[in-house]
Amino acid sequence: MSDSETIAAGYAFTGPALDLGALLWEGACLPDAQIRVPLPMLNRHGLVAGATGTGKTKTLQLIAEQLSAQGVPVFLADVKGDVSGISAPGVTNGKVAGRAAEVKQQWTATGYPAEFYALGGIGHGIPVRATITGFGPVLLSKVLQLNQTQEQSLGLIFHYADTKGLELIDLKDLRAVVTFLTSDEGKPELKNIGGLSTATAGVILRSLTAFEAQGMADFFGEPEFDTSELLRTATDGRGMVSVLELPAVQDKPQLFSTFLMWLLADLFHDLPEVGDADKPKLVFFFDEAHLLFNDASKAFLDSITQTVRLIRSKGVGVFFVTQTPKDVPGDVLAQLGNRVQHALRAFTPDDQKALKATVKTFPNSPYDLEEILTGLGTGEAVVTVLSENGAPTPVAVTRLRAPESLMGPIDAATLDTAVKSSSLYGRYAQAVDRESAYEKLTAAERQVPEPPKAASKAAPKSAKEDESMVQQVVGSGMFKSLARSVGTQIGREITRSLFGTARRKR
């Protein structure tokens, strides 16, 4: 058996599979040698990598289309604003027809059921918000660019708010709690929170104030997005494609990458264990993945690694989309069994190092991968996936199929119509600001009695007069208010997860 026949045999799966394209061998496309990925293996995670302009976006669109057709919901982060076309039928032309003929594809223009979301309602889409409690201290520390000590201190502040029944819904709630703890009245309370210094609390407060001044308040609040919405199927049985439109927040990379991690972490909390299923419950595409890992603390990276490792058993597959595999930490990269590597450029010594490192991540093959990876054309990639028995398939240089939906954005008017006609629009469009920590602390300030006048010098002090101001505050309506939301109760801390995010009952 020749090398090309051996490679082709490695992709001859008997069960349901997604078609990626046809094998390229010695410069020729072999249409009968189809390169595929087994549907049950899509929850074993993957990587789509390659230099700018090599076709990564079209690859994830191609995979998303076929997952939807198989009844699997898909989440796509649309950073550049060109994935919305998945909802509309594609347009044929000579290039598309030529590619379809080369790879033996029966191309049919097809649109797929889609919902469009936007972080905080900034841009086109159904608003996606998280409460501060739901987001948690670890993810928030990443957004605020806090160091490890400050991250741990923020966790203590969350703990304090939990135990005192101070619901953290939006940024002003958290700012109010930190402001109280750094005030003269709150400093005695601060001393009771082990390991939290006034200076560190002050740094956190300044970071919060600056963050809010940058217009970030819209992303936090209620109604909090229920991530189970991402698991829906359309009435015809196809999986819903959830597109998170991110072009309006491109200048806030850490925010949107961390928000994507919150979505994934929230799913992890709520989904039951399913083990090895016939098909995934959801496949999650994490675009611009390097932004998530830049300047990340060790605790944050450990939490990502653990979430990615464990969420597979809950039926969720995660694909990281980035430029080179070295953008993803080794412990995370080790979890990514399905690889689609587009062309790399090697113009500098650093590029050469990245190229050599990428080659080492693939199984041994008869290809000269260093030469192949620098010479691939647009829409071509080096592929290896997990076979039906979980073993890596032979490395296959592949000419990829063309997506059948529109390869580009739909127009703004069509997008707005799709958003406003969604059944979810009425549920999430309007922000709600109800009583929480800010309102309770503000009310408490008004209830604190004024210091007694200096008239009766000889009068003995009563026990009540001996109470410190902070004790009076703690005994006031601020702490006696009923905790109505987010599972927060007086005297009981919220159960938190790997990322410090709060568990919610659906």
KADA-V129702 format. One record per pair of residues at least 12 apart in sequence whose C-alpha atoms are under 8 Angstrom apart, sorted by the first residue. I is the first residue (numbers start at 1). GAP is how many residues later the second one is. D is the distance in whole Angstrom. If there is no record, write none. Layout:
i;gap;d
I;GAP;D
I;GAP;D
This chain:
i;gap;d
3;363;7
4;21;7
7;386;8
7;387;6
7;388;7
7;389;7
8;15;7
8;25;5
8;26;7
8;27;7
10;377;8
10;383;6
10;384;6
11;23;7
11;24;6
11;25;6
11;26;8
11;376;7
11;382;7
12;22;8
12;24;8
13;23;8
13;25;7
13;374;8
13;375;7
15;23;7
15;24;8
15;373;8
16;22;6
16;23;6
16;24;8
17;19;6
17;20;5
17;21;4
17;22;5
18;18;5
18;19;5
18;20;6
18;21;6
18;45;7
18;48;6
18;49;8
19;15;7
19;16;6
19;17;5
19;18;7
19;382;8
20;14;8
20;15;6
20;16;5
20;17;7
20;42;8
20;43;8
20;378;8
20;380;6
20;381;6
21;13;6
21;14;5
21;15;7
21;82;6
21;377;6
21;378;5
21;379;4
21;380;5
22;12;5
22;13;6
22;81;5
22;82;8
22;376;6
22;377;5
22;378;7
22;379;8
23;12;6
23;373;6
23;374;6
23;375;5
23;376;6
24;372;7
24;373;5
24;374;5
24;375;6
25;372;7
29;73;7
29;74;7
29;370;7
30;73;7
31;71;6
31;72;5
31;73;5
32;72;7
34;69;8
35;361;8
35;363;7
37;348;6
37;349;7
37;350;7
38;348;8
38;349;7
38;350;6
39;239;7
39;240;6
39;241;8
40;236;8
40;237;6
40;238;5
40;239;5
40;240;7
40;348;8
41;238;8
41;345;6
41;346;7
41;347;7
41;349;8
42;237;7
42;238;7
42;241;7
42;275;6
42;296;8
43;236;8
43;237;6
43;240;7
43;269;6
43;272;6
43;273;5
43;274;4
43;275;7
44;268;6
44;273;6
44;274;8
44;291;7
44;292;7
44;293;6
44;294;7
45;267;8
45;272;5
45;273;5
45;274;5
45;290;7
45;291;5
45;292;6
45;293;6
46;271;8
46;272;6
46;273;4
46;274;6
46;289;8
46;290;4
46;291;6
46;292;4
46;293;6
46;294;8
47;272;5
47;273;5
47;274;6
47;275;8
47;278;8
47;289;6
47;291;6
47;292;5
47;293;6
47;294;8
48;12;8
48;271;7
48;272;6
48;273;5
48;274;7
48;291;6
48;292;5
48;293;6
48;294;8
49;272;6
49;273;5
49;274;5
49;275;5
49;276;7
49;291;6
49;292;5
49;293;6
50;272;7
50;273;5
50;274;6
50;291;6
50;292;4
50;293;5
50;294;6
51;272;5
51;273;7
51;291;7
51;292;6
51;293;5
51;294;7
52;271;7
53;325;7
54;288;6
54;289;6
54;323;7
54;324;5
54;325;6
54;326;8
55;287;7
55;323;6
55;324;5
55;325;8
56;265;7
56;286;7
57;26;8
58;321;8
58;344;8
58;345;7
58;349;7
59;320;8
59;341;8
59;344;8
60;225;8
61;22;7
61;25;7
61;342;6
62;339;7
62;340;7
62;341;5
62;342;8
64;177;8
65;21;8
65;47;7
65;338;7
65;339;8
65;340;8
67;172;7
68;44;7
68;170;5
68;171;4
68;172;6
68;173;7
69;169;5
69;170;7
70;168;6
70;169;7
71;162;7
71;166;6
71;167;4
71;168;4
72;161;7
72;166;7
72;167;4
72;168;7
72;207;7
72;208;6
72;209;6
72;210;6
72;211;7
73;157;7
73;158;6
73;159;6
73;160;6
73;165;8
73;166;4
73;167;5
73;168;6
73;169;8
73;208;7
73;209;5
73;210;7
74;156;7
74;157;8
74;165;7
74;166;6
74;167;5
74;168;6
74;208;6
74;209;5
74;210;6
74;211;8
75;155;7
75;166;6
75;167;5
75;168;6
75;169;8
75;207;7
75;208;6
75;209;5
75;210;6
76;165;7
76;166;6
76;167;5
76;168;6
76;208;7
76;209;5
76;210;7
76;211;8
77;166;6
77;167;5
77;168;7
77;169;7
77;208;6
77;209;6
77;210;6
78;165;6
78;166;6
78;167;5
78;168;6
78;169;7
78;209;7
79;166;7
79;167;5
79;168;5
79;171;7
79;208;7
79;209;8
80;166;7
80;167;6
81;164;6
81;165;7
81;166;6
81;328;7
82;325;8
82;326;5
82;327;4
83;160;7
83;324;7
83;325;6
83;326;6
84;32;8
84;159;7
84;324;7
84;325;5
84;326;6
84;331;8
85;26;8
85;320;6
85;321;5
85;322;6
85;323;5
85;324;5
85;325;5
86;25;6
86;26;6
86;28;8
86;319;5
86;320;6
86;321;7
87;24;5
87;25;5
87;26;6
87;27;6
87;318;7
87;319;8
88;22;7
88;23;4
88;24;7
88;317;6
88;318;6
88;322;7
89;20;5
89;21;4
89;22;4
89;23;8
89;315;7
89;316;4
89;317;5
90;19;5
90;20;6
90;21;7
90;313;8
90;314;5
90;315;4
90;316;4
90;317;7
91;18;7
91;314;8
91;315;6
92;17;7
96;306;6
99;302;7
99;303;7
100;301;7
100;302;7
103;296;7
103;297;7
103;298;7
105;296;7
107;295;8
107;297;6
108;296;6
109;295;5
109;296;6
110;294;5
110;295;5
111;293;8
111;294;5
111;295;8
112;126;8
112;128;8
112;129;7
112;293;7
113;121;7
113;125;7
113;126;7
113;127;5
113;128;6
114;126;6
114;127;5
114;128;6
114;129;7
115;125;7
115;126;6
115;127;5
115;128;6
115;303;8
115;304;7
115;307;7
116;126;6
116;127;5
116;128;6
116;129;7
116;299;8
116;302;8
116;303;6
117;125;7
117;126;6
117;127;5
117;128;6
117;302;8
118;126;6
118;127;5
118;128;7
119;100;6
119;125;8
119;126;8
119;127;7
119;130;8
119;137;8
120;98;5
120;99;4
120;100;7
121;97;8
121;98;8
121;308;8
122;96;8
122;126;6
122;127;8
123;122;7
123;123;8
123;124;8
123;125;6
124;121;7
124;291;7
124;292;7
124;295;8
125;119;8
125;120;7
125;290;8
125;291;7
125;294;6
126;293;6
126;294;8
126;298;7
126;299;6
126;302;7
126;303;6
127;301;6
127;302;6
128;91;7
128;96;7
128;97;5
128;300;7
129;89;8
129;90;5
129;91;5
129;92;6
129;93;7
129;94;7
129;95;5
129;96;6
130;89;7
130;90;5
130;91;6
130;92;7
130;93;8
130;94;5
130;95;6
131;37;7
131;38;5
131;39;6
131;89;5
131;90;5
131;91;6
131;93;6
132;36;5
132;37;5
132;38;6
132;39;7
132;42;8
132;88;6
132;89;7
133;25;8
133;34;7
133;35;5
133;36;6
133;353;8
133;368;7
133;369;6
134;367;5
134;368;5
134;369;7
135;127;6
135;365;8
135;366;5
135;367;7
136;22;8
136;360;8
136;363;7
136;364;5
136;365;4
136;366;7
137;14;7
137;17;6
137;18;5
137;21;7
137;362;7
137;363;6
137;364;7
138;13;6
138;17;7
138;162;7
138;361;5
138;362;6
138;363;8
139;119;6
139;123;7
139;161;8
139;360;6
139;361;8
139;362;8
141;13;7
142;112;7
142;116;7
142;154;7
142;155;8
142;158;8
143;111;6
143;112;6
143;115;7
144;63;6
144;64;7
144;67;7
146;58;8
147;150;7
148;149;6
150;50;6
150;51;8
150;54;7
153;42;7
153;43;6
153;47;7
153;48;7
154;47;8
154;50;7
155;345;8
156;37;7
156;38;8
156;40;7
157;20;8
157;21;7
157;36;8
159;334;7
160;33;7
161;16;7
162;326;6
162;327;7
162;328;7
162;329;8
162;330;7
162;331;5
162;332;6
163;326;7
163;327;6
163;328;5
163;329;5
163;330;5
164;315;6
164;325;8
164;326;5
164;327;6
165;314;6
165;316;8
165;317;8
165;318;6
165;323;6
165;324;5
165;325;4
165;326;7
165;327;8
166;270;6
166;271;5
166;274;8
166;313;8
166;317;8
166;322;8
167;269;5
167;270;5
167;316;7
167;318;7
167;319;7
167;321;7
168;268;7
168;269;6
169;51;7
169;52;5
169;53;7
169;267;7
169;268;8
170;47;7
170;50;5
170;51;5
170;52;8
171;37;8
171;41;7
171;46;6
171;49;7
171;50;8
172;266;6
173;263;7
173;264;5
173;265;4
173;266;8
174;263;7
174;264;8
175;30;6
175;33;7
175;34;7
176;261;7
176;262;5
176;265;7
177;260;7
177;261;7
177;264;8
178;23;7
178;24;8
178;26;8
178;27;6
179;26;7
180;261;8
181;20;8
182;16;6
182;19;7
182;20;7
185;284;6
185;285;5
186;284;6
188;282;7
189;281;7
221;210;7
221;211;7
221;212;7
222;209;6
222;210;5
222;211;7
223;204;8
223;205;6
223;207;8
223;208;6
223;209;6
224;204;8
225;203;7
227;36;6
227;39;7
227;40;6
228;39;7
230;12;6
230;52;8
231;50;7
231;51;6
253;38;6
254;37;6
254;38;7
257;31;8
257;32;7
257;34;6
257;35;5
258;34;6
260;26;7
262;239;8
265;42;7
265;234;7
265;236;8
266;235;8
266;237;8
268;39;7
268;43;6
268;46;7
269;228;7
269;234;6
270;233;8
270;234;8
270;235;8
271;43;6
272;42;6
273;40;6
273;41;5
273;42;8
274;39;6
274;40;5
274;41;6
275;37;8
275;38;5
275;39;7
275;40;7
276;37;7
276;39;7
277;38;7
279;36;8
280;35;5
280;36;6
280;37;7
281;33;8
281;34;5
281;35;6
282;33;7
282;34;5
282;35;6
283;33;6
283;34;5
283;35;6
283;36;7
284;32;7
284;33;6
284;34;5
284;35;6
285;33;6
285;34;5
285;35;6
285;36;7
286;32;7
286;33;6
286;34;5
286;35;6
287;33;6
287;34;5
287;35;6
288;32;8
288;33;6
288;34;5
289;31;6
289;32;6
289;33;5
289;38;7
289;39;7
290;32;6
290;37;5
290;38;6
293;34;8
293;35;7
293;36;8
300;199;7
303;195;6
303;196;6
304;28;8
305;26;6
305;27;5
307;191;8
308;24;7
308;27;7
309;26;6
319;17;8
324;20;8
324;30;7
324;34;7
325;33;6
326;28;7
326;31;7
326;32;7
337;47;8
337;48;6
337;49;6
337;55;7
338;45;8
338;46;6
338;47;4
338;48;6
339;43;8
339;44;6
339;45;5
339;46;6
340;41;6
340;42;6
340;43;5
340;44;7
341;40;5
341;41;5
341;42;6
342;31;7
342;34;7
342;36;8
342;37;8
342;38;6
342;39;4
342;40;6
343;30;5
343;31;6
343;32;7
343;33;5
343;34;7
343;35;8
343;37;8
343;38;7
344;29;6
344;30;5
345;29;6
346;28;7
355;15;7
355;18;8
356;14;7
362;22;8
362;33;7
363;29;8
363;31;7
363;32;7
364;31;8
365;29;7
365;30;6
379;20;6
379;21;6
379;22;8
380;17;7
380;18;6
380;19;5
380;20;6
381;16;6
381;17;5
381;18;7
381;19;7
382;13;7
382;14;6
382;15;4
382;16;6
383;12;6
383;13;5
383;14;6
383;15;7
384;12;6
440;37;8
440;38;5
440;39;8
440;41;8
441;37;6
443;34;8
443;35;7
444;29;6
444;32;6
444;33;6
444;34;5
445;28;8
447;26;8
447;29;7
447;30;8
448;21;8
448;24;7
448;25;6
448;28;8
486;18;7
487;17;7
